[in-house]
Amino acid sequence: MDDLYDGWTGLAHVDAQLATLLVPLAEGRPGHYRRYDWHAGALAETVTVAPDDLTTGLLVVEGVGSGSATHTDLATVLVWVEAPRGVRLRRGIERDGGHLREQWLAWQDAEDAHHARHRTRERADVLVDGTRPAG
């Protein structure tokens, strides 16, 4: 999903990006999206995904916004990974740097609003504890 957001405020627009990718693929046609270049701070090239690119016939879409209610009919399984806000903030800052703390806080507010609007957790088929160590 990171390639589909158009920056730190991109969660609000991600449904349109998902539509151009998922709807055509579900119909057996190539889908596409505009990749966001986080370093340049702008949309970059158009990425095309053809049905033949999916060797298993499955596409895993992972990240905030991927469970949008707008595309419920195109999802086979919706997985909700849950971790406290503080844990998520710490992980984001560890990955991206402390200078992005304010952006992460605003992103978390956008996440909360998105998940409340789309009832993502309530619609999930599988709930995963995101606080457990990997492995």
Buried (B, 14 or more C-beta within 10 A) or exposed (E): BEBBBBBBEBBEBBBEBBBBBBBBBBEEEBBBBBBBEBEEEEBEEEEEBEBEEEEEEEBEBEBBBBBBBBBEEBBEEBBBBEBEEEEBBEEBBEEEEEEBEEBBEEBBEBBEEBBEEBEBEEBBEEEEEEEEEEE
